[in-house]
Amino acid sequence: MAKWDDCQRALDISFSDEWLLKQAFVHNSYLNENPDFTLPSNERLEFLGDAILDFIVTERIYKEFPELPEGELTTIRSSLVCRETLAEAAFSLKLGDWLLLGEGEEANGGRVRQSNLANAMEALIGAIYLNQGLAKAKEFVLRQLEPILEKIKAGEMTPNYKALVQELVQKEKRSAPVYHLVEAIGPDHDKQFTVEVLIEGEILGRGTGKNKKAAETEAARSAWEKLRGKGSPYTLSGEGEIIGCPRPPSPYLAR
């Protein structure tokens, strides 16, 4: 298992059960092409890792931001555990190098695919928890997320509401949000844009800004707050667990 020794050194973690580490990187496509392979896919570890990650992040921000109400804590947590954030962390750790992929998935960019990276990150967290316990899993997770938390505390980052809304509607299996430019008024040097965001024909947010991008961000923020509210026809799985959008930029940086 020389390859997995290298993986442990690269990640600065040590497994007593290297098969568990290996399982964290087994993609379904590999099993489809290698039906006699002895390990299952990483999906069960991903399921476990998602729950462990959510608990670790929730506990951390609860203690870190004692003055914030539940709604704002939910938004911060959602941004920290979303697919974009996890994929970015996985990319930094080069987890894609260790993925076991089928030839087709490999040829189609599977090693840098956001969903594969994020899933591997969650599966790795699950594997660390099973092999070494909660304390080590917490140490690993917070080591990856601490730089983002510090930027939040310093006011250097704000949530990417478009990513949050996109993730939420994907979880709810709804059609993708549509951003519609309502109007652009004023002289060219001082124009104000108004945008609405629609989900399956329903207007869920409206925003204005000095450019279309800023207006879309405000519309997404309005939609996120409505979707998170009790009166929404949509529900939040896990009170706001989300998935994200294409890799970089950070989930806090509005597009």
Beta strands, then each sheet from edge to edge (+ up, - down):
strand 1: 178-185
strand 2: 192-199
strand 3: 202-209
sheet 1: 1+ 2- 3+
end
